[in-house]
Each structure stands twice: as C-alpha cells, then as structure tokens.
Amino acid sequence: MCGIDKKALRLNSRFTLPPNSLGYCGKDSAPEKFKDCVIKSKCDGVEEEFKHFIVLHPYLRTLSKITGLPKFSYKVVESYWLGNDKLLKAKNQDYSILLNFFTKQGVPEWFVADLKKNKPKKFIPTHLFQVLHVGVGRASGSVPYNLESINNCMIRWGKVEKVNKKTAVVSLNSLKKVKGVYKRTIVTETFPFVAGFVSHIKVGNTVTVHWKQIVKILNEEEIEKITYWTDEVLKTIR
C-alpha cells in the first residue's frame, strides 16, 4: 500500500457505496470492498473498482489533469464530493477535458455530442455539477432525471435531530425548483447508516446523505466547503 492515499480511498468509498450498492454504478464486486476500506481501513482493490464508475472516474481524471495531483489523492477526491480551493484552477475550456474522458470511459457518443453543444455557464467539476448540468442518470440510464433523483444523488448535508439504533433523523439541505431555478431548502427525514461508517453519531452532528444513506460526519471546515461550493454550482445552472 506504499504511496497510496488511504484517507482519500476511504473518503471515496464512503460516497460511492450507496449508489454502487443500489446497482446504479460500478461493479457488484465493490460494496464489500468499500465497507472494508471505510470500517477496517483495508482498501485493497478499491482503486480498481473506482475505475469502473462511468461518471466518477472521468471527473477524477479531469481534476487530476487540472491540478497536477494524482486522481486518487485526497484533495482531488474531496474537491469532487465536497469542494475545495483546487476547484479554482478549473477553467471553462477544461470542460472539453471532461468530455474527452467521458468518451474514453464509454459514455455514449450521442450523449457526449449533446454535452458539447450544451456548454456550462461556468465549469465547476464537482458531483453537484454532474447531477445538475450533465444530469443524474443520463450517462448510465440508471434512474430517471427528475427532482427526486436529483435530491437523492446530490450530496446533501444537515443537522442530526434524533438518533436511533440504525437510523437518524436529519434536517437536510435539499433542492427545490422555483421559477426554473434550483434553490436550497430544508427537509427533515429519517435515513439509515451502515454500522461503522459513522461511528458515535449523535444529535447536533452535521452529516452528509447520499442516495438516502448517511455516509459521513462533517467537521466545520467541511461544512463550509460543501455549503460554499454547492451555492457556487447553483449560481451557474441555467
């Protein structure tokens, strides 16, 4: 494991487990590897699994090319899922880098051609940009592209109001559409979590939810990052 950024692999595993376990992306050999990486810090084989994600892998390759950092380094992985200052290096012309990697990953040619015509107002290569600009499910055809799927796929975050044995009630930043524009709104719902993924979760924690599963407790710096970059992406979506 020499030279491998295990902290980055664990962060990536947290966010990829929910859609992978639902069969939306990646291979069915991945879920147990992701759990072992997060819970036991045994991350053998997870890098190879990430390479089979039709959307994630092109973004990490794009961010690596833009920043000069390894695609599975912590700053690259964090910039995609939560956002950080490495995103400031992205320029609008870098959108073509992403589309090139989409093609190499096997995204249908007709869809890549459509994306070439639909250039973003501003290119911010994050997960939320993918969800809203490219469109959740449109590259893989795994889910319908609608507001429900958008909220399920978006990395949502919010305060824990109540903790049960295997679930928690969370007041969560979600999206609503007002006059054709996406706005943040708060919804309160109950979500499950995998044992060991979010150890010692308690009332008052701020957590992230992905595909209806709690995957991470955020610290103050991470809350600032995801809040700032979520709002930055929302400003760019036409």
Backbone as CSV, one residue per row, in Angstrom:
resi,resn,N_x,N_y,N_z,CA_x,CA_y,CA_z,C_x,C_y,C_z
1,MET,0.822,-1.224,0.000,0.000,0.000,0.000,0.855,1.273,0.000
2,CYS,2.168,1.101,-0.194,3.074,2.241,-0.172,2.701,3.250,-1.254
3,GLY,2.628,4.513,-0.871,2.335,5.562,-1.836,0.864,5.764,-2.115
4,ILE,0.013,4.928,-1.546,-1.429,5.056,-1.778,-2.047,5.904,-0.672
5,ASP,-2.891,6.840,-1.058,-3.533,7.759,-0.120,-4.792,7.099,0.447
6,LYS,-4.610,6.386,1.549,-5.720,5.617,2.111,-6.847,6.518,2.618
7,LYS,-6.505,7.695,3.100,-7.529,8.647,3.542,-8.441,9.016,2.376
8,ALA,-7.856,9.208,1.203,-8.637,9.536,0.005,-9.498,8.352,-0.422
9,LEU,-8.944,7.157,-0.370,-9.696,5.964,-0.770,-10.889,5.744,0.160
10,ARG,-10.697,6.039,1.420,-11.798,5.868,2.381,-12.898,6.902,2.132
11,LEU,-12.503,8.144,1.842,-13.494,9.181,1.542,-14.279,8.819,0.278
12,ASN,-13.585,8.388,-0.743,-14.228,7.996,-1.992,-15.171,6.811,-1.768
13,SER,-14.731,5.871,-0.945,-15.553,4.683,-0.659,-16.845,5.052,0.058
14,ARG,-16.778,6.037,0.950,-17.985,6.476,1.667,-19.077,6.903,0.683
15,PHE,-18.688,7.744,-0.265,-19.682,8.331,-1.155,-20.086,7.412,-2.309
16,THR,-19.239,6.453,-2.640,-19.575,5.556,-3.751,-20.378,4.345,-3.314
17,LEU,-20.334,3.990,-2.037,-21.073,2.799,-1.593,-22.574,2.866,-1.874
18,PRO,-23.282,3.960,-1.507,-24.739,3.944,-1.693,-25.197,3.711,-3.132
19,PRO,-24.712,4.488,-4.136,-25.189,4.223,-5.495,-24.710,2.882,-6.037
20,ASN,-23.513,2.457,-5.605,-22.998,1.169,-6.062,-23.825,0.012,-5.504
21,SER,-24.192,0.100,-4.225,-24.969,-0.980,-3.616,-26.385,-1.056,-4.178
22,LEU,-26.846,0.059,-4.781,-28.161,0.067,-5.429,-28.074,-0.397,-6.889
23,GLY,-26.871,-0.631,-7.373,-26.692,-1.103,-8.738,-26.660,-0.020,-9.786
24,TYR,-26.483,1.234,-9.360,-26.520,2.357,-10.299,-25.202,2.589,-11.012
25,CYS,-24.090,2.256,-10.365,-22.788,2.488,-10.986,-21.744,1.581,-10.352
26,GLY,-20.696,1.299,-11.122,-19.667,0.392,-10.640,-20.090,-1.061,-10.760
27,LYS,-19.265,-1.940,-10.218,-19.497,-3.385,-10.317,-20.043,-3.937,-9.004
28,ASP,-20.687,-5.090,-9.093,-21.274,-5.672,-7.877,-20.233,-6.301,-6.958
29,SER,-18.973,-6.285,-7.383,-17.890,-6.780,-6.525,-17.396,-5.709,-5.556
30,ALA,-17.930,-4.475,-5.684,-17.363,-3.338,-4.953,-17.879,-3.124,-3.531
31,PRO,-19.180,-3.322,-3.222,-19.691,-2.896,-1.915,-18.902,-3.390,-0.712
32,GLU,-18.562,-4.664,-0.679,-17.842,-5.181,0.489,-16.445,-4.591,0.591
33,LYS,-15.831,-4.306,-0.558,-14.502,-3.670,-0.548,-14.601,-2.251,0.015
34,PHE,-15.657,-1.535,-0.382,-15.839,-0.177,0.119,-16.059,-0.178,1.625
35,LYS,-16.873,-1.107,2.108,-17.128,-1.204,3.555,-15.841,-1.529,4.305
36,ASP,-15.062,-2.468,3.794,-13.805,-2.836,4.452,-12.833,-1.665,4.471
37,CYS,-12.835,-0.873,3.401,-11.921,0.275,3.334,-12.280,1.303,4.401
38,VAL,-13.568,1.624,4.517,-14.005,2.635,5.482,-13.923,2.126,6.909
39,ILE,-14.443,0.939,7.149,-14.590,0.429,8.515,-13.297,-0.173,9.062
40,LYS,-12.584,-0.941,8.219,-11.395,-1.666,8.675,-10.098,-1.062,8.144
41,SER,-10.217,-0.042,7.289,-9.049,0.585,6.655,-8.273,-0.416,5.795
42,LYS,-8.991,-1.424,5.299,-8.409,-2.397,4.361,-8.911,-2.033,2.971
43,CYS,-8.062,-1.375,2.208,-8.506,-0.751,0.949,-7.993,-1.437,-0.300
44,ASP,-7.537,-2.677,-0.178,-7.059,-3.408,-1.351,-8.167,-3.545,-2.384
45,GLY,-7.855,-3.170,-3.613,-8.795,-3.383,-4.707,-9.779,-2.263,-4.963
46,VAL,-9.865,-1.267,-4.067,-10.886,-0.237,-4.276,-10.519,0.699,-5.430
47,GLU,-9.235,0.963,-5.634,-8.843,1.813,-6.762,-9.355,1.233,-8.072
48,GLU,-9.205,-0.065,-8.237,-9.661,-0.723,-9.462,-11.175,-0.606,-9.600
49,GLU,-11.895,-0.711,-8.485,-13.358,-0.590,-8.528,-13.776,0.808,-8.974
50,PHE,-13.083,1.835,-8.493,-13.425,3.214,-8.864,-13.307,3.438,-10.374
51,LYS,-12.398,2.722,-11.005,-12.166,2.897,-12.444,-13.360,2.450,-13.282
52,HIS,-14.279,1.704,-12.683,-15.447,1.201,-13.410,-16.681,2.095,-13.220
53,PHE,-16.513,3.232,-12.549,-17.612,4.183,-12.376,-17.625,5.110,-13.582
54,ILE,-18.693,5.041,-14.381,-18.746,5.718,-15.679,-18.673,7.240,-15.570
55,VAL,-19.078,7.782,-14.419,-19.047,9.237,-14.210,-17.898,9.651,-13.286
56,LEU,-17.784,9.007,-12.144,-16.765,9.373,-11.151,-15.359,9.371,-11.744
57,HIS,-14.992,8.307,-12.431,-13.623,8.165,-12.903,-13.220,9.287,-13.869
58,PRO,-14.066,9.657,-14.853,-13.701,10.788,-15.712,-13.507,12.105,-14.962
59,TYR,-14.313,12.334,-13.922,-14.147,13.568,-13.139,-12.826,13.564,-12.382
60,LEU,-12.479,12.450,-11.769,-11.218,12.390,-11.029,-10.036,12.550,-11.982
61,ARG,-10.135,11.974,-13.169,-9.071,12.134,-14.167,-8.973,13.599,-14.622
62,THR,-10.129,14.231,-14.785,-10.150,15.645,-15.186,-9.528,16.525,-14.109
63,LEU,-9.941,16.321,-12.871,-9.398,17.107,-11.762,-7.897,16.871,-11.601
64,SER,-7.466,15.653,-11.827,-6.036,15.340,-11.764,-5.270,16.119,-12.829
65,LYS,-5.808,16.160,-14.030,-5.142,16.879,-15.128,-5.098,18.377,-14.856
66,ILE,-6.184,18.910,-14.271,-6.260,20.349,-13.989,-5.311,20.753,-12.859
67,THR,-5.235,19.916,-11.823,-4.473,20.275,-10.618,-3.047,19.750,-10.607
68,GLY,-2.779,18.721,-11.420,-1.458,18.104,-11.385,-1.283,17.132,-10.233
69,LEU,-2.375,16.824,-9.535,-2.347,15.882,-8.408,-2.835,14.506,-8.864
70,PRO,-2.428,13.430,-8.182,-2.917,12.096,-8.542,-4.440,12.021,-8.423
71,LYS,-5.062,11.245,-9.304,-6.525,11.203,-9.340,-7.146,10.623,-8.068
72,PHE,-6.401,9.794,-7.353,-6.919,9.237,-6.108,-6.267,9.886,-4.884
73,SER,-5.827,11.129,-5.038,-5.293,11.873,-3.891,-6.444,12.537,-3.138
74,TYR,-6.221,12.877,-1.876,-7.314,13.376,-1.040,-7.903,14.681,-1.561
75,LYS,-7.053,15.614,-1.969,-7.549,16.911,-2.430,-8.405,16.772,-3.688
76,VAL,-8.058,15.846,-4.566,-8.851,15.617,-5.775,-10.198,14.992,-5.421
77,VAL,-10.164,13.969,-4.593,-11.410,13.290,-4.192,-12.320,14.246,-3.433
78,GLU,-11.748,15.007,-2.502,-12.541,15.958,-1.726,-13.142,17.041,-2.613
79,SER,-12.373,17.507,-3.587,-12.883,18.576,-4.452,-14.103,18.109,-5.233
80,TYR,-14.129,16.856,-5.612,-15.281,16.331,-6.357,-16.507,16.175,-5.470
81,TRP,-16.335,15.612,-4.289,-17.502,15.291,-3.451,-17.970,16.463,-2.584
82,LEU,-17.040,17.207,-2.001,-17.398,18.279,-1.065,-17.039,19.670,-1.583
83,GLY,-15.997,19.733,-2.424,-15.497,21.020,-2.890,-14.313,21.497,-2.058
84,ASN,-13.353,22.116,-2.704,-12.244,22.780,-2.012,-11.577,23.765,-2.993
85,ASP,-10.515,24.438,-2.536,-9.938,25.512,-3.353,-9.238,25.017,-4.614
86,LYS,-9.037,23.718,-4.768,-8.457,23.193,-6.009,-9.390,23.444,-7.193
87,LEU,-10.682,23.604,-6.919,-11.649,23.870,-7.985,-11.417,25.234,-8.640
88,LEU,-10.706,26.113,-7.949,-10.417,27.432,-8.515,-9.514,27.344,-9.741
89,LYS,-8.833,26.224,-9.901,-7.947,26.024,-11.046,-8.708,25.675,-12.322
90,ALA,-9.971,25.252,-12.173,-10.758,24.832,-13.332,-11.190,26.034,-14.163
91,LYS,-10.993,25.938,-15.465,-11.405,26.974,-16.410,-12.493,26.404,-17.325
92,ASN,-13.244,27.292,-17.955,-14.335,26.833,-18.824,-13.849,25.916,-19.944
93,GLN,-12.661,26.173,-20.479,-12.152,25.343,-21.567,-11.824,23.918,-21.102
94,ASP,-11.708,23.716,-19.781,-11.415,22.388,-19.250,-12.614,21.439,-19.349
95,TYR,-13.767,21.991,-19.662,-14.962,21.169,-19.885,-14.698,20.130,-20.976
96,SER,-13.912,20.491,-21.970,-13.593,19.567,-23.065,-12.741,18.397,-22.579
97,ILE,-11.946,18.626,-21.540,-11.149,17.539,-20.951,-12.090,16.483,-20.375
98,LEU,-13.099,16.944,-19.651,-14.075,16.019,-19.071,-14.776,15.209,-20.159
99,LEU,-15.212,15.898,-21.209,-15.941,15.202,-22.273,-15.053,14.169,-22.961
100,ASN,-13.775,14.482,-23.097,-12.831,13.527,-23.674,-12.720,12.283,-22.797
101,PHE,-12.641,12.497,-21.491,-12.558,11.352,-20.575,-13.885,10.584,-20.516
102,PHE,-15.009,11.280,-20.681,-16.300,10.597,-20.793,-16.271,9.599,-21.958
103,THR,-15.787,10.069,-23.102,-15.714,9.213,-24.287,-14.834,7.993,-24.025
104,LYS,-13.675,8.222,-23.409,-12.763,7.118,-23.097,-13.374,6.133,-22.107
105,GLN,-14.269,6.636,-21.231,-14.896,5.781,-20.222,-16.037,4.953,-20.819
106,GLY,-16.523,5.344,-21.989,-17.601,4.583,-22.618,-18.961,5.243,-22.563
107,VAL,-19.011,6.528,-22.188,-20.265,7.269,-22.257,-20.701,7.321,-23.727
108,PRO,-21.974,7.068,-24.032,-22.431,7.039,-25.429,-22.045,8.300,-26.210
109,GLU,-21.623,8.089,-27.455,-21.152,9.198,-28.290,-22.225,10.268,-28.501
110,TRP,-23.481,9.832,-28.679,-24.550,10.804,-28.919,-24.726,11.733,-27.726
111,PHE,-24.510,11.176,-26.515,-24.674,11.977,-25.306,-23.518,12.965,-25.157
112,VAL,-22.309,12.510,-25.441,-21.151,13.407,-25.385,-21.317,14.534,-26.409
113,ALA,-21.827,14.199,-27.591,-22.064,15.216,-28.626,-23.091,16.247,-28.142
114,ASP,-24.107,15.768,-27.430,-25.128,16.660,-26.872,-24.521,17.587,-25.820
115,LEU,-23.633,17.037,-24.987,-22.979,17.831,-23.947,-22.045,18.882,-24.542
116,LYS,-21.427,18.569,-25.683,-20.557,19.550,-26.357,-21.343,20.785,-26.772
117,LYS,-22.585,20.569,-27.183,-23.445,21.685,-27.598,-23.951,22.476,-26.392
118,ASN,-24.083,21.780,-25.266,-24.661,22.382,-24.058,-23.553,22.779,-23.084
119,LYS,-22.779,23.782,-23.450,-21.651,24.192,-22.607,-22.150,24.901,-21.355
120,PRO,-21.486,24.661,-20.215,-21.923,25.297,-18.968,-21.563,26.772,-18.917
121,LYS,-22.333,27.522,-18.159,-22.024,28.930,-17.912,-20.663,29.038,-17.228
122,LYS,-20.406,28.107,-16.313,-19.116,28.026,-15.632,-18.845,26.565,-15.319
123,PHE,-17.645,26.101,-15.598,-17.295,24.698,-15.367,-16.727,24.526,-13.966
124,ILE,-17.480,23.849,-13.125,-17.044,23.542,-11.758,-17.160,22.019,-11.597
125,PRO,-16.050,21.289,-11.780,-16.120,19.828,-11.848,-16.358,19.129,-10.505
126,THR,-17.579,19.288,-9.999,-17.990,18.646,-8.751,-19.126,17.663,-9.013
127,HIS,-19.449,16.910,-8.001,-20.555,15.962,-8.107,-21.875,16.676,-8.391
128,LEU,-22.094,17.820,-7.763,-23.359,18.533,-7.986,-23.431,19.076,-9.416
129,PHE,-22.312,19.502,-9.974,-22.290,19.915,-11.384,-22.738,18.754,-12.260
130,GLN,-22.235,17.568,-11.968,-22.640,16.376,-12.715,-24.143,16.130,-12.573
131,VAL,-24.639,16.207,-11.356,-26.054,15.939,-11.083,-26.957,16.892,-11.855
132,LEU,-26.594,18.173,-11.893,-27.482,19.189,-12.459,-27.190,19.527,-13.919
133,HIS,-25.935,19.689,-14.282,-25.627,20.088,-15.655,-25.654,18.890,-16.607
134,VAL,-24.903,17.857,-16.271,-24.891,16.663,-17.122,-26.207,15.914,-16.950
135,GLY,-26.658,15.793,-15.698,-27.947,15.170,-15.410,-27.798,13.802,-14.790
136,VAL,-28.243,13.657,-13.546,-28.164,12.369,-12.850,-28.863,11.292,-13.670
137,GLY,-28.156,10.184,-13.872,-28.736,9.037,-14.571,-28.668,9.112,-16.082
138,ARG,-28.330,10.263,-16.642,-28.383,10.406,-18.102,-27.222,9.689,-18.798
139,ALA,-26.079,9.599,-18.135,-24.938,8.903,-18.740,-25.112,7.392,-18.666
140,SER,-25.716,6.901,-17.595,-25.853,5.457,-17.384,-27.253,4.930,-17.674
141,GLY,-28.255,5.832,-17.638,-29.635,5.404,-17.823,-30.207,4.662,-16.626
142,SER,-29.552,4.800,-15.459,-29.936,4.003,-14.295,-31.161,4.526,-13.559
143,VAL,-31.387,5.844,-13.605,-32.535,6.433,-12.906,-33.131,7.537,-13.769
144,PRO,-34.400,7.884,-13.561,-34.994,8.995,-14.313,-34.403,10.326,-13.858
145,TYR,-34.305,11.264,-14.784,-33.780,12.584,-14.452,-34.931,13.470,-14.004
146,ASN,-35.139,13.562,-12.698,-36.200,14.394,-12.134,-35.744,14.917,-10.773
147,LEU,-36.568,15.728,-10.122,-36.168,16.369,-8.863,-35.899,15.351,-7.758
148,GLU,-36.664,14.282,-7.732,-36.436,13.244,-6.715,-35.057,12.620,-6.878
149,SER,-34.711,12.256,-8.110,-33.388,11.675,-8.359,-32.278,12.675,-8.067
150,ILE,-32.505,13.935,-8.426,-31.522,14.982,-8.152,-31.227,15.069,-6.658
151,ASN,-32.265,15.085,-5.838,-32.056,15.171,-4.388,-31.444,13.899,-3.821
152,ASN,-31.820,12.752,-4.351,-31.230,11.505,-3.873,-29.750,11.427,-4.197
153,CYS,-29.378,11.908,-5.402,-27.994,11.792,-5.856,-27.106,12.901,-5.292
154,MET,-27.668,14.083,-5.112,-26.924,15.204,-4.553,-26.321,14.835,-3.191
155,ILE,-25.123,15.332,-2.916,-24.562,15.168,-1.572,-25.235,16.214,-0.695
156,ARG,-26.234,15.751,0.059,-26.972,16.654,0.945,-26.350,16.628,2.341
157,TRP,-26.540,17.693,3.087,-25.950,17.758,4.418,-26.896,18.482,5.369
158,GLY,-26.783,18.132,6.666,-27.633,18.787,7.641,-27.446,18.235,9.046
159,LYS,-28.177,18.836,9.981,-28.029,18.517,11.412,-28.847,17.284,11.806
160,VAL,-28.247,16.469,12.641,-28.928,15.298,13.201,-29.842,15.754,14.339
161,GLU,-31.119,15.401,14.228,-32.117,15.792,15.234,-32.404,14.681,16.240
162,LYS,-32.257,13.425,15.801,-32.551,12.277,16.660,-31.782,11.076,16.140
163,VAL,-31.268,10.246,17.053,-30.514,9.056,16.662,-31.212,7.809,17.189
164,ASN,-31.464,6.878,16.278,-31.998,5.575,16.651,-30.885,4.541,16.470
165,LYS,-31.219,3.272,16.583,-30.186,2.237,16.530,-29.473,2.190,15.182
166,LYS,-30.237,2.208,14.101,-29.649,2.095,12.765,-30.047,3.243,11.836
167,THR,-30.745,4.236,12.388,-31.189,5.375,11.588,-31.020,6.660,12.382
168,ALA,-31.132,7.772,11.680,-31.106,9.083,12.332,-32.046,10.015,11.591
169,VAL,-32.643,10.937,12.335,-33.493,11.969,11.744,-32.607,13.178,11.468
170,VAL,-32.637,13.661,10.221,-31.738,14.738,9.811,-32.528,15.861,9.151
171,SER,-32.239,17.114,9.541,-32.760,18.298,8.845,-31.762,18.644,7.754
172,LEU,-32.148,18.376,6.514,-31.197,18.244,5.425,-31.335,19.332,4.365
173,ASN,-30.199,19.917,3.964,-30.176,20.816,2.810,-30.496,20.019,1.555
174,SER,-31.575,20.384,0.899,-32.027,19.726,-0.315,-32.311,20.804,-1.355
175,LEU,-32.821,20.395,-2.519,-33.122,21.360,-3.570,-34.607,21.387,-3.902
176,LYS,-35.079,22.562,-4.225,-36.412,22.741,-4.796,-36.240,23.611,-6.040
177,LYS,-37.235,23.606,-6.906,-37.151,24.410,-8.122,-38.180,25.522,-8.044
178,VAL,-37.685,26.750,-8.148,-38.553,27.930,-8.074,-38.364,28.747,-9.350
179,LYS,-39.411,28.832,-10.144,-39.377,29.595,-11.409,-38.193,29.164,-12.280
180,GLY,-37.996,27.843,-12.339,-36.957,27.280,-13.197,-35.557,27.315,-12.635
181,VAL,-35.415,27.780,-11.388,-34.088,27.890,-10.761,-34.039,27.009,-9.511
182,TYR,-32.921,26.302,-9.323,-32.766,25.463,-8.132,-32.368,26.306,-6.928
183,LYS,-33.065,26.078,-5.822,-32.792,26.776,-4.560,-32.624,25.752,-3.442
184,ARG,-31.820,26.118,-2.451,-31.692,25.245,-1.279,-32.917,25.371,-0.389
185,THR,-33.328,24.244,0.172,-34.419,24.205,1.122,-34.100,23.132,2.163
186,ILE,-34.757,23.180,3.304,-34.509,22.190,4.363,-35.665,21.205,4.434
187,VAL,-35.343,19.918,4.401,-36.335,18.870,4.623,-35.855,18.006,5.789
188,THR,-36.793,17.481,6.552,-36.444,16.618,7.689,-36.939,15.212,7.407
189,GLU,-35.998,14.273,7.360,-36.325,12.892,7.043,-35.465,11.953,7.881
190,THR,-35.846,10.670,7.874,-35.101,9.631,8.582,-34.285,8.826,7.581
191,PHE,-33.007,8.628,7.891,-32.110,7.912,6.982,-31.326,6.837,7.742
192,PRO,-31.029,5.713,7.084,-30.214,4.669,7.704,-28.721,4.971,7.560
193,PHE,-27.918,4.256,8.340,-26.468,4.320,8.157,-25.890,2.931,8.385
194,VAL,-24.791,2.654,7.692,-24.105,1.370,7.828,-23.277,1.400,9.116
195,ALA,-23.408,0.373,9.910,-22.653,0.292,11.173,-21.157,0.436,10.898
196,GLY,-20.514,1.339,11.634,-19.082,1.559,11.466,-18.746,2.688,10.512
197,PHE,-19.675,3.017,9.598,-19.441,4.110,8.663,-19.438,5.456,9.386
198,VAL,-20.385,5.645,10.270,-20.494,6.891,11.032,-20.515,6.550,12.523
199,SER,-19.349,6.291,13.059,-19.234,5.897,14.468,-19.603,7.046,15.398
200,HIS,-20.298,6.703,16.462,-20.615,7.664,17.530,-21.436,8.844,17.020
201,ILE,-22.319,8.609,16.078,-23.187,9.672,15.586,-24.089,10.142,16.714
202,LYS,-24.264,11.460,16.843,-25.088,11.979,17.931,-25.852,13.214,17.480
203,VAL,-26.855,13.568,18.265,-27.665,14.755,17.982,-26.753,15.985,17.914
204,GLY,-26.964,16.808,16.897,-26.142,18.004,16.724,-25.041,17.848,15.698
205,ASN,-24.673,16.585,15.387,-23.705,16.358,14.310,-24.264,16.874,12.983
206,THR,-23.368,17.321,12.114,-23.752,17.594,10.728,-23.254,16.431,9.883
207,VAL,-24.161,15.827,9.137,-23.820,14.643,8.355,-24.142,14.857,6.881
208,THR,-23.535,14.040,6.035,-23.891,14.020,4.618,-24.730,12.781,4.336
209,VAL,-25.655,12.948,3.385,-26.516,11.852,2.949,-26.387,11.705,1.439
210,HIS,-26.204,10.467,0.976,-26.104,10.167,-0.454,-26.980,8.958,-0.745
211,TRP,-27.908,9.118,-1.682,-28.867,8.054,-2.010,-29.508,7.481,-0.749
212,LYS,-30.000,8.412,0.080,-30.778,8.086,1.282,-29.988,7.325,2.340
213,GLN,-28.677,7.455,2.307,-27.841,6.798,3.311,-26.877,7.807,3.928
214,ILE,-26.791,7.835,5.261,-25.835,8.695,5.952,-24.442,8.101,5.786
215,VAL,-23.497,8.908,5.271,-22.185,8.343,4.967,-21.008,9.023,5.678
216,LYS,-21.217,10.221,6.208,-20.077,10.913,6.826,-20.542,11.982,7.796
217,ILE,-19.810,12.129,8.900,-19.972,13.262,9.814,-18.991,14.335,9.368
218,LEU,-19.482,15.550,9.175,-18.639,16.641,8.686,-18.081,17.482,9.831
219,ASN,-16.854,17.960,9.663,-16.313,18.942,10.598,-16.656,20.345,10.087
220,GLU,-16.316,21.371,10.832,-16.707,22.739,10.473,-16.126,23.168,9.130
221,GLU,-14.885,22.816,8.875,-14.242,23.182,7.610,-14.953,22.520,6.429
222,GLU,-15.338,21.269,6.590,-16.039,20.549,5.518,-17.441,21.126,5.286
223,ILE,-18.093,21.561,6.353,-19.415,22.200,6.222,-19.286,23.472,5.388
224,GLU,-18.255,24.250,5.675,-18.025,25.485,4.908,-17.772,25.179,3.437
225,LYS,-16.994,24.144,3.178,-16.656,23.787,1.797,-17.889,23.358,1.011
226,ILE,-18.666,22.434,1.562,-19.806,21.930,0.798,-20.876,23.007,0.637
227,THR,-21.025,23.864,1.640,-22.001,24.960,1.539,-21.588,25.940,0.449
228,TYR,-20.331,26.364,0.476,-19.839,27.337,-0.492,-19.924,26.795,-1.913
229,TRP,-19.427,25.591,-2.129,-19.355,25.070,-3.492,-20.717,24.629,-4.018
230,THR,-21.605,24.208,-3.130,-22.979,23.933,-3.565,-23.605,25.207,-4.110
231,ASP,-23.468,26.296,-3.364,-24.049,27.569,-3.801,-23.391,28.089,-5.074
232,GLU,-22.083,27.874,-5.222,-21.395,28.297,-6.444,-21.926,27.552,-7.672
233,VAL,-22.144,26.245,-7.531,-22.686,25.473,-8.652,-24.101,25.923,-8.973
234,LEU,-24.915,26.156,-7.943,-26.302,26.576,-8.169,-26.381,27.899,-8.936
235,LYS,-25.380,28.770,-8.741,-25.364,30.050,-9.467,-25.147,29.852,-10.971
236,THR,-24.532,28.740,-11.344,-24.113,28.544,-12.733,-25.158,27.790,-13.565
237,ILE,-26.118,27.160,-12.906,-27.051,26.289,-13.643,-28.152,27.134,-14.260
238,ARG,-28.300,27.037,-15.572,-29.298,27.818,-16.297,-30.595,27.017,-16.450
